């Protein structure tokens, strides 16, 4: 499974807004910070607004901001709202799919368990967590499953880094 570039941009927009939580920023400011076209972000930002994750302020000094505190928005929520199709197999959603295994296949069950685990893991992390330094994430990725490392301080907005991505998803 690979998340779409659309979801990637949505997460990056939200992390940027979380890093500047007390400010209203323009879509152009976000585009500049992410190194992507403003036109690419307009549709993403609109969708984030429709989903209630951000709100916009009109007029002079207007822009966008998080609609809720960063610690209340989980990665799982964002991915579920932004991805159109999360089904790993055709038989996850298509009742008319004619599987030749005819009930003897455990693949669907195994992949559903794996997908549930994936979303449970994403549900542990909020936008606020994504502002923690790399050392936190290194420790997190090397800790025992289910154990969270000691809380780490958040990065100041000035050092939050967004690597450039090309349309093929590479860095």
N, C-alpha and C positions, 0 to 999 in steps of 0.2 A: 504494500500500500504506500502511495506517495500522496501527500497533501498537495493540492493545487497551488499554483503561484498566487491565485486570488486569496486563499486562506493564509498563505505566507505573508502577503502584504497586509492583510487584516491584522494578523498578530503583531507585525512590526509597527503598524500605525498605532495600535493600542499600547504597545510597550513605549513607544515614543511619547504618547500622551501621558502615560503613567509616570514617565521620568520628568514630566513638566506638569504634574497633576494640579497645581494651583493656578495654572495659566490657561488662557484660551489661545490656541495657535492656528495659523492658517493652513490650509491644505498645501499651499506652496511651501511653507516652512517644513512641513512633514516630508514633502517630496524631495526637498533639498537635503534634508537629514538622511533620508533613505537612499538617495541617489537614483530616484526613479522619476519618470514623467508624471507631472501633475494630472494629466489626462488619464493615466493608468489608475491613479488613486481616487479620482472623483467617484467612480462607480462603487469601489470598495467602501469609501467613506459614507456614501449614500446608504448602502446596505447595512453598515454598522449602525447608522442612525435609525433605520427602520427596525432593526433588531433591539433597539434600546440600549446599546452599549456606549454610544456617544450622543452628545447633543450639540447642536450648532447655535451660535450666537450671531444674529444678523447685524448689519450696519457697521459703522466705523469702529474699529477695534474688535470686530467679530472674528469668528473662527470656529474651531471645534474643541471639545474637551470630553473627558470621560463622563458618562452619565452616572456612574457609581464609583465608589472608591476602588482603587486597583486591587486591594486585597479581597474584594468581593467578586471579582471576575476571574473564573478559572479558565485554563487552557482548554479543558474539555468542553466547556460551554461555547467558547469561540469556535472551535473546530466543528462541533455539531451544528451550529448556526450557519456557518459559512460553506461547508461542503454540501454539494447537492446530492451525492450518492456515496454513502459509507459502506454499502454492501460489498463484502469481499468476494462473494460468489453470486452467480445468477439466481441460484435457488433461494437466496436470502429474501428476495422480494417478489419473485415471479412465481405465482401459484401455478401457472400453466407450463412452467419449465418441465420438460420431460426428461428426467434423470434416469439413465439406464440402470443405475445402482438400485433404484426402486426400494428405498428404505433400508438397504444394507450398508449405506455409506455413512460413516461417522465424521467425514470431513467437515460438513456444515457445523456440527456441534463443536468440534475442536476449534474451528476458526472463529466461531461465535464466542467461545470462552477466551480465546486470545484477544479478540477485539474488545471484549468487556474488560479484560486486564489492561489493555492499552488505554482505554478511556478512564479506568480507575486511576491509573498512574497520572494521566493528564489532569484529572480532577484534583490531584494533590497540589498542583502548582497554580498559583495565581499570577496576575500581571505584576504584582509587587515582588513575587519571588524571582521573576525574570530580570529584575534590576540588581540582583545579588551578584557579587564578583565571581570570576571564573573559579577561584579556589573553592567556593561553596559548591559549585556544580561538579568540580573534580571529586570532591569528597562525597557528594551525593551519588555520583555514578560508580564509586568504588566502595560504597557502604553495603552492608547486608540488606537484602530486600526487605522493605517495610520499615527500615530504621532511617529516621531523618537525622542529618548531622546537626550540630549546634547552629543556632541561627547566626547568620553572618550579616554585617552591616550592608546597607544598600549603597550602590554606586551613586555618586553625584551625577546630575544630569549632564555635566560637561564631559564626562568620560564614557557615556553610553555609546557603544560603537555598533553601527549597522553596516555589515559588509555588503558590497554591491552584488546584485544577482543579475544574470542575463536571462533572456526569455527561455532558455533551455533549462533553467534551474540550477546552473552551475554557479560557483562563486567567482 
